[in-house]
Amino acid sequence: MANEIRICLATLDDVPGIVALQEVNLPTNGGSLSVRQPPEWFTKTISDESVVIAHSDGQVVGYVVGTSLVAQAHVPIIQVMISTYPVRPECYLYGPVCVAEKMRGNGLALALFEALQKHMGRRPALTFVRTDNTPSRRAHQKMGMRELGPFTSENIRYVALTYSV
């Protein structure tokens, strides 16, 4: 994996690849990402240096985002989660994380998370996963995250997870 994949901070040139990867992983296309972010959101987030990507053969094959609570406070599911599970001020929101289907099962999500954690100064992180997304829950537990508990947003059950050093 190390010979063919390069993990780094995203640049503005990566936005089209990130958005394309996001689109094929939304529920409307058979995926399990919970929130669609517009290209402008990724542009802003990349400018804040909080998107880590994986490239393989010139394509974006994975990404993970780490943002402040303020940056995603407008998202209803985030509002529900942080009202259910209040967090420390230094905590950041981890996610979304997305790995191309052909790249799954090789530790890429963990490698992206480790790169993001290093970049974010090993601060505590908070995220969520649909309760029925067993592969993602397992992957996050392998990353050292622990489940805080369930919450519901727009009639969908999620589990909040945290990572703290």
C-alpha positions as CSV (number, residue, x, y, z in Angstrom):
1,M,0.0,0.0,0.0
2,A,2.8,2.5,0.9
3,N,4.3,2.3,-2.6
4,E,1.1,3.2,-4.5
5,I,-0.7,5.6,-2.1
6,R,0.4,9.1,-1.1
7,I,-1.3,10.7,2.0
8,C,-1.1,14.5,2.3
9,L,-3.0,17.7,3.0
10,A,-5.5,18.4,0.2
11,T,-5.1,21.3,-2.2
12,L,-7.7,23.2,-4.1
13,D,-6.9,21.0,-7.1
14,D,-8.2,18.0,-5.2
15,V,-11.8,19.4,-4.8
16,P,-13.2,17.8,-7.9
17,G,-11.8,14.4,-6.9
18,I,-13.1,14.7,-3.3
19,V,-16.6,15.7,-4.5
20,A,-16.7,12.8,-7.0
21,L,-15.7,10.3,-4.3
22,Q,-18.3,11.8,-2.0
23,E,-21.0,11.5,-4.6
24,V,-20.6,7.8,-5.2
25,N,-20.7,7.2,-1.4
26,L,-23.9,9.0,-0.6
27,P,-27.0,6.9,0.3
28,T,-28.7,7.9,-3.0
29,N,-25.9,6.1,-4.8
30,G,-25.7,3.1,-2.4
31,G,-23.2,4.5,0.0
32,S,-23.3,5.4,3.7
33,L,-22.1,9.0,4.0
34,S,-24.6,10.9,6.0
35,V,-24.0,14.5,4.8
36,R,-23.4,15.9,1.4
37,Q,-21.0,18.9,1.4
38,P,-20.9,21.3,-1.5
39,P,-17.6,22.0,-3.4
40,E,-17.5,25.4,-1.8
41,W,-17.5,23.8,1.7
42,F,-14.5,21.6,0.7
43,T,-12.7,24.7,-0.8
44,K,-13.1,26.6,2.5
45,T,-12.1,23.6,4.6
46,I,-9.0,22.9,2.5
47,S,-8.1,26.6,2.9
48,D,-8.2,25.9,6.7
49,E,-5.8,23.0,6.1
50,S,-8.0,20.4,7.7
51,V,-8.6,17.9,4.8
52,V,-6.2,14.9,4.5
53,I,-6.4,12.9,1.3
54,A,-5.0,9.8,-0.2
55,H,-3.9,9.8,-3.9
56,S,-3.3,6.7,-6.0
57,D,-2.6,6.8,-9.7
58,G,-3.4,10.5,-9.8
59,Q,-6.9,10.0,-8.3
60,V,-8.3,10.9,-4.9
61,V,-9.1,7.5,-3.3
62,G,-9.8,8.6,0.2
63,Y,-10.2,11.7,2.4
64,V,-10.9,12.7,6.0
65,V,-11.9,16.0,7.3
66,G,-11.2,17.6,10.7
67,T,-13.1,20.8,11.5
68,S,-13.9,23.0,14.4
69,L,-17.3,22.8,16.0
70,V,-18.1,26.3,14.6
71,A,-17.4,25.2,11.0
72,Q,-20.2,22.6,11.1
73,A,-22.5,24.1,13.6
74,H,-25.0,24.8,10.8
75,V,-25.5,21.0,10.1
76,P,-28.6,19.7,11.9
77,I,-27.1,16.3,12.8
78,I,-24.1,18.0,14.4
79,Q,-26.4,20.2,16.4
80,V,-28.2,17.1,17.7
81,M,-25.0,15.2,18.5
82,I,-23.3,18.0,20.4
83,S,-26.5,18.8,22.4
84,T,-26.7,15.1,23.3
85,Y,-23.0,14.7,24.0
86,P,-21.4,18.0,25.0
87,V,-17.7,18.2,24.2
88,R,-14.6,20.0,25.5
89,P,-13.7,23.3,23.7
90,E,-10.5,21.9,22.2
91,C,-12.4,19.0,20.6
92,Y,-12.7,19.0,16.8
93,L,-15.2,17.2,14.5
94,Y,-13.7,14.2,12.7
95,G,-15.3,13.3,9.4
96,P,-16.5,12.6,7.1
97,V,-14.0,9.9,6.2
98,C,-14.5,8.3,2.8
99,V,-12.4,5.6,1.1
100,A,-13.0,4.4,-2.4
101,E,-14.6,1.0,-2.5
102,K,-11.6,-0.6,-4.3
103,M,-9.3,0.6,-1.5
104,R,-11.3,-0.6,1.5
105,G,-10.0,-3.3,3.9
106,N,-6.3,-2.2,3.5
107,G,-6.0,0.1,6.5
108,L,-6.4,3.3,4.5
109,A,-9.0,4.8,6.8
110,L,-6.7,4.3,9.7
111,A,-3.8,5.8,7.9
112,L,-5.9,8.9,7.0
113,F,-7.0,9.2,10.6
114,E,-3.5,8.9,11.9
115,A,-2.3,11.6,9.5
116,L,-5.2,13.9,10.5
117,Q,-4.6,13.3,14.2
118,K,-1.0,14.3,13.8
119,H,-1.9,17.4,11.8
120,M,-4.6,18.3,14.4
121,G,-2.1,18.1,17.3
122,R,-3.6,14.9,18.8
123,R,-6.6,16.9,20.1
124,P,-9.8,15.0,21.1
125,A,-12.2,14.3,18.2
126,L,-15.9,13.6,17.9
127,T,-17.8,11.9,15.1
128,F,-20.9,9.9,14.3
129,V,-21.8,6.8,12.4
130,R,-25.2,5.3,11.5
131,T,-25.9,2.5,14.0
132,D,-26.5,0.0,11.1
133,N,-23.1,0.8,9.6
134,T,-21.2,-2.1,11.3
135,P,-18.1,-1.9,9.1
136,S,-17.6,1.7,9.9
137,R,-18.2,1.2,13.6
138,R,-15.6,-1.6,13.6
139,A,-13.1,0.5,11.7
140,H,-13.5,3.5,14.1
141,Q,-13.0,1.2,17.1
142,K,-9.8,-0.1,15.5
143,M,-8.7,3.6,15.3
144,G,-9.0,3.8,19.1
145,M,-12.4,5.5,19.2
146,R,-15.0,4.7,21.8
147,E,-18.7,4.9,21.4
148,L,-20.4,7.5,23.6
149,G,-23.9,6.3,22.8
150,P,-26.8,6.6,20.4
151,F,-28.8,9.6,19.2
152,T,-31.4,10.2,16.5
153,S,-31.5,12.8,13.8
154,E,-34.3,13.0,11.2
155,N,-35.6,9.6,12.3
156,I,-32.2,7.9,11.7
157,R,-30.3,6.3,14.5
158,Y,-26.6,7.2,14.9
159,V,-23.9,6.5,17.4
160,A,-21.5,9.2,18.6
161,L,-17.8,8.3,18.9
162,T,-14.9,10.0,20.5
163,Y,-11.2,9.8,20.4
164,S,-9.1,11.3,23.2
165,V,-5.5,10.9,24.1
